[in-house]
Amino acid sequence: MEFLFADWLGTPVWFWLSFAGIVLALTAFDLGILHKEDKEMGIGESLKLTAFYITIAMLFGVWVWIAKGADLGMKYYTGFFIEKALSIDNVFVISLIFTFFAIPAKYQYRALLWGILAVIVLRGGMIAAGAALVEQAYWVLYIFAAFLVFTGIKMFFAGDHEPDIAKNPVVRWISSHMRVTKELHDQHFFVKVPDEKTGKLVRAATPLFLALVVINLADLVFAVDSVPAIFAITTDTFIVYTSNIMAILGLRALYFALSAMIHRFYYLKYALAAVLVFIGSKIFVSDFLLGGDKFPPLASLLVTFGLIAAGVGYSLWKTRHGEDAAPQLPHDAIRP
């Protein structure tokens, strides 16, 4: 019992185990009950499941607020909203990846699920490394902050262009070093097929596996700015990780609704750029203009939420007529 109350990365072990239990329960419920069979998810189901995940994340925030205080509670919500907004642009690239590998909609959900499980581990490693760096050298936060400001400014002027997945070095390496089938084999990532020379059954990867690998590599690229953004809000490892993962958990459900109307959020990238500049600047303002006093968490939450809401609202208003809608082209320029 003493182990459960022991401190690990600034938070009692039982807190971490409780969060892990929630993630496992949600994943089991999602995969084992809601999507036991592979099927295409409609927009209505996607929105309902998204609302469910957001509700769980909000309730978890209430628990954090009560158990760890209002300050960390607001920082959790701020981190969640930022990561949720930043994860929207993942949809552009994910949609491209599935299209390139010709993955049918009914298999996309399962691939996203396994991808997100991998993300939980990969993000954990990145956050742990970031926390260790910040603990040993606080000035690393200034590097994070400067990077966020630079990225945000660059996003304002970045053009739209479609990434060439065929030239992705990982895709080319796997294709040249592994057997890869030319066709899908249902939801399987690996299958046994006859060798062209010997006729013996050999293991081969499927296009679904390649899509999964590329999606996870894309998330690592996305995490380069989203993880520093959370650290710019708080250095509490528990808040950084849980807000990050709670936002990502509902991404696979949100994907199917957003992928059908992603062009309606064309102007959101400018709001996200403003958020990154604000979050990055906040560190310099707090340390050099406020004499080390913390930027008010409530003000940070309100500004972040306001910018994101304005971006969503303006995008929906600007693209309310079909002829006025922005071009329906995926753009990886959102995150340079």
ABEGO torsion letter per residue (X at the ends): XAAAABBBGGBBAAAAAAAAAAAAAAAAAAAAAABABBBBBBAAAAAAAAAAAAAAAAAAAAAAAAAAEAAAAAAAAAAAAAAAAAAAAAAAAAAAAAAAAGBBAAAAAAAAAAAAAAAAAAAAAAAAAAAAAAAABAAAAAAAAAAAAAAAAAAAABBBBBBBAAABAAAAAAAAABBBBABBBEABABBBBBBAAAGBBBBBBBAAAAAAAAAAAAAAAAAAAAAAAAAAABABAAAAAAAAAAAAAAAAAAAAAAAAAAAAAAAAAAAAAAAAAAAAAAAAAAAAAAGGBBBBAAAAAAAAAAAAAAAAAAAAAAAABAAABBBBBBBAAABX
